[in-house]
Amino acid sequence: MEVECPVCSAKFKIPDTITITTCPYCGTTFEVQSRERVGDHFFFPVINKDSGGLLLKFLSRQYGAPADIVEAKIESKTLHYLPVYFFYIHANLEGSTAEEVAFIGIPATDEFEWLLEGYPFPVRGKRFFDESIMKKGKYYEPKISKEEAEKKAVEKVLRVVKEEADISGDYFTVDRVKLDVVYQGLVHYPIWEVHYTYGGKKFYGYVDGSTGLVISASYPLTQEARKKAGVIGISAIGIGLLFGLVFAKFAGRWGLFGGLIPGIAGAWPIVFSGTRSERRASQIIRGYRGNIHFR
Ligand SMILES: [Zn+2]
C-alpha cells in the first residue's frame, strides 16, 4: 500500500503487513494507521561482515599501498556505539527562493566527533533501541542535550540558506526565515575501530558498522610510490626551471623566477608527501546536510 509521511509528506509504498514504518526521505518513524510518530531512541544494527577484512581490502586498492596489505595482521577490533541526535529541518527565506531541506545528525558526544561531523548517515535501516547492544560494544551516553544539538543543526541550515540568498542577491535576516524543525530522535550508531600491523609498524582506521564503508584509515606507502613522488616533484621543479630560462630570454631575470616559483610551489606537496611513509584514505564523501533525497 502507499503511505504518506506525516512530516515531509513524501509518498512511498510499503508491504501491507507492516504496521510501523520509517520514511525513506526524512527518517521519521510512524504508525501506518494513525500516522502518529513513534519512539525516539534507535540504533543501527551491525552488518555481518568482518570490519578488519573490509578495511584491508579497501586499503589494497589505494594508490601506493603494498599489494600484500590484505595479509596484514589485525591486532584489535573495537565496536563503538556512538549517540547522534537527528533532526529534519526545512527552512526558507520569506520572499526568496532560498530554501533548504536537510536530514541532519549531530554527534551527542565529543568522543570521535571529528569522525561523525558532516557524516552521511543512512536514512534507512534504523531499529528501535534494544538494550542488548550495550553489551555488544563500547556504549556512550549523550553528553550534550537535545536542545544544544538542535541549535547546532539549525545554525548549519541557516548558513546554507544565507549562502543561497547571497547568491541570488536576496536580503537575509534570521527572523525572515521560516523554520520547520522536527526532532527525529537519538540514534546509537556503530563504528568499528580497527588496529593492524604491517611490516612491524602499527596503523589504524575506522569502519562504519552499519554500511561497512571505511571512514578513515592510514596505510604504509611502498618504497616505489615514495620514490615516484620524489621523481615527479623534482621534474616539476625542472620544468619550472626550463620555463623560467625561456621566459628569462624575454623578460630578463624575473622570467626565471616566474617559472621557478610555481615549479617549486607545485612540486612541494608531491615531494613532501613522498617523504612521508604513510597516508590516510576514506570512502566517505562528507556534506553538511547528511542524507538528502530531494530538494
Ligand atoms: Zn518523511
Boltz pocket constraint, residues with backbone or C-beta under 6 A from the ligand:
constraints:
  - pocket:
      binder: B
      contacts: [[A, 5], [A, 6], [A, 7], [A, 8], [A, 9], [A, 10], [A, 23], [A, 24], [A, 25], [A, 26], [A, 27], [A, 28]]
      max_distance: 6.0
